[in-house]
Amino acid sequence: IFFRLFWSSMNLHRRAQMLCFAALRCRAYVTAPDVIVWKEQLRQLGKGEIRLSGLQTPVATLTIDNPRARNALSGKMMAELHDAVKELEQWDGPCVIVTGAEGTFCSGADLSVVRSHMAESEAGRIMCSVMQSSLRRFQQCD
């Protein structure tokens, strides 16, 4: 009875987190509405862009473009990557080339953005959740 009362007092998101924590130990469950809200928060952070081209051809190109930071991903770019993957999920082409602008592929996360905006653990979780969602969905594109 105690567990039932405890469980019923939690919101749906918290229940999902507890179930996933129990099953996966440290992975957090992230719902689609969470990612949408968090993506809009990230969109305000940093410069650079993700360009998706060639969707009208059999070979699309996804370009990581932030040369001032060796194509490191800013929060804005993370949100744009999420949008690009959504477009790719609707696309019927067989091949996507992922490239970096100006001779550099990608140096990881833009540390200037991470240092200035992601100092709180919640902000770091937001960034990781959006990227995990984007990369998982990108990997599943057929």
N, C-alpha and C positions, 0 to 999 in steps of 0.2 A: 504494500500500500504506500509506503514512504516513497519508493522509487516512482510509482505512478504519479503521485502528487508532485514530486520533484520534476519529473519529465513533462507533465502537463503545464507547469509554470514557465517553462522555457519557450522562447520563440522558435520558429521553424529553423532559422539560420543557425542558432545555437545548438539545436538538436543535431542538425547535420554535421556541425563541427565536431561534436562529441562522438558521433558514430564514426566519422572518418578518423578522428584521432585514435579511437580504440582499434580500428581496423588497420590503419596505416602508420600509427604511432605519431608522426609529426606532420603529415600532409594536411592542409586545411581544405575543406570543401568550399568551393566558390560557386555561387549561383550566377546565372547570366545577368540578372539585374545588377548584382554587385559589380561585375566587370564593366557594364555600361556606365555606371556612375563613376567608377574609379578611372575609367578611360578618359572621361571628360576632365577629371582633375589633372591627370597627367598631361593632357593636351596643352596646358598652360606653361609647361616646364621646358625651357630650352629651345634650341633652334634645330635646323636641319629638316630633312624631309625624306619620306619614303615615296618613291615614284613607281607606279605600276603601269606598264605599257605593253602593247602588243596583244591585248585581249581579243582583237579581231583576227589574229593569226594563230597558227598552231603552237607558236613558241612565245610565251609572255616573258617579260623581263621585270624583275623587282630590283630597283636600285636603291641602295642605302646611301644617302647623300648628306654628309655633314663634314666636309673636308677640313674645316678649321679644327675639328676634334678627331681627325683621322677616322671619320665615319662612325664615331662612337654614338650609341643610341641615347638620345635625350628622351625625356618623358613624352614630348610632342611626337617624336618618331615612334615610340612604343605604341601610342594611340593610333597613329597612322598605319603601323604594321598590322594592328588588329583589324582596321578597316580594310586594308589590302587583302588580308586573308579571307575576310568575308566575301570580297569580290571574287577571289580565286575559287572559293567554294561553289560559286554559281557558274563558273567558267567551264567550258567543255574541252579545252585544249589539253594536250598530253604532256607538255613540258614547260617548266618555269626555270629561267636562269636567274639566280640571285647574285648580284654583283655590287661592288662598292664604287663610288664616284672617285675620279681622279687618282686611280692606281692603288687605292687601299681598300681592302675588303671591309672589315669592321673591327674596331679595337675593343669592343665590348660596350659597357654602359658608359655614358658621359659622366665622368667622375665629378666634374664641376656641378652638374645638376644633382647628382646623388648626394654630394657633400652638403650642398646648400638647402636642398628640399627634402631629403630622405633621412634626416637624422632620427626621426621618430620611428619606432619599430612598426607602427601601423602604416606609415607611409612606405616603408620598405616592403611590407606585406602586400600593399596595393600594387606596387611596381612588379613584384615577383608574380603575383596572381594574374595580372594582365598579360605579362610575357609568357607565362606558362600556358595560359589559355590560347594565346596566339600561336605559339610554337606547336602545341599539341594538335590544334586544328590544321595548321599548315602541313604537318607530317601526315595527317589523315586524308589530305586531298588526293583524289585519284584521277 
